[in-house]
Amino acid sequence: MNNLLTGLHQFHNRFGREREFYSKLAAGQHPSALFIGCSDSRVDPSIITQTGLGELFVMRNAGNIVPCYGASNGGEPATIEYAVSALGVKDIIVCGHSGCGAIQAMLHPETMAKLPSVKSWLNHAEATRQIILENYPKLTGEDQLAAAVREHVLVQIENLQTHPAVAVQLQRGELTLHAWIYRMQTGEVLAYSSDDGKFTALTSLPPEEAGKRKVSNPRQAKKK
Ligand SMILES: [Zn+2]
């Protein structure tokens, strides 16, 4: 706890030095993106993306799960709706990560016997579990977990599109969806592209190529 108290003092000192910036922030927020990530303490969105206060609207939970619209009474639908309809974010990033404990638990439900709330929450990720069991039957261990992390992020992107606010902005072409995976062994972020169906490290690409890696917009394509 002491390190947290030290941090509070350091931040308060910085606040005093940058008062003008924080006064503007206090007047209102204008984040450009909604970042949906795992609660894992090693996967901090602002640190990974080197963004500051006010730049990201963040939703974190165990396993970076986006329940389908109507499937959860938790805060997820409200957070998504507020980010898209009230704040007008232009991008939504769903970011999974290597070695995710929630995904590992979801693959092995027997490990959650004494964690009834976790087990219940991870039921929202049942589609991922079925995809891995049915379509990747030969994978085990780390290979199975890595495949599950990838498939899981893509399932959450599909779930996002069941949210009315997201569907509306996608059809207008005013929202872009991104599927990312943070690899904690290397510090890289891999991004999925619908063009090649692969996850590729963004930092291995020139900026103009990295900027093109996104999930294509099925609703907008239908309009053409
Ligand atoms: Zn995780």
Residues whose N, C-alpha, C, O or C-beta is under 5 A from the ligand:
A	BS01	ZN	C38 D40 G63 C100 G101 A102
